[in-house]
Amino acid sequence: MAVEEKVFKYKLDFYYQSALIYLLTLILYVGVRGNFVEAKFEYDDPLMYVVILFVVMSFITLGLNYIRRRRLIIAGDTIIFKNRFHERSINSKDIEWMHIGREAKVRTSGRFQVVVFKLKGRRRVFRIRVGRYERDKALISEMNRISAQVPKRKRRRWRTPRFTDR
């Protein structure tokens, strides 16, 4: 019996937008500086070099993320993190606990922002930010299906400090 794989591609929208905004800023700065402020454009402007640095760095970041081609694949009860150079698969039997919900420190809209799970024998948790992948509603439904097989995270209890009058 073949297991159907559901592939969720990593979105590059943010990288495209930031690169284009920085490039547009550079073009506008050069145009305004060259036409209105000075009669002739000079290349010794330090602010222009800073904007050029941002443009170059944003296009490098976009290129590196495009080359990596990150994907999240869900095949049955296995979660596979895959990019062009590496692949890591996690079976639901290896997950100690799983939580689907909001991140406390991030203020974005949406009820399901993050999927957090901890592997048995591993100290750190895995965090999947749902909004960074295409078809986020389908990803949430697949994660809910997997989390039904895995224990939930225990709620943290906040300890109240003891106050003594000594």
PyMOL commands that set and color helices and strands:
alter all, ss='L'
color gray80, all
select helices_A, chain A and resi 13-37+46-68+92-94+130-132+136-147
alter helices_A, ss='H'
color red, helices_A
select strands_A, chain A and resi 5-9+71-75+78-82+87-91+95-101+114-119+125-129
alter strands_A, ss='S'
color yellow, strands_A
deselect
rebuild
show_as cartoon
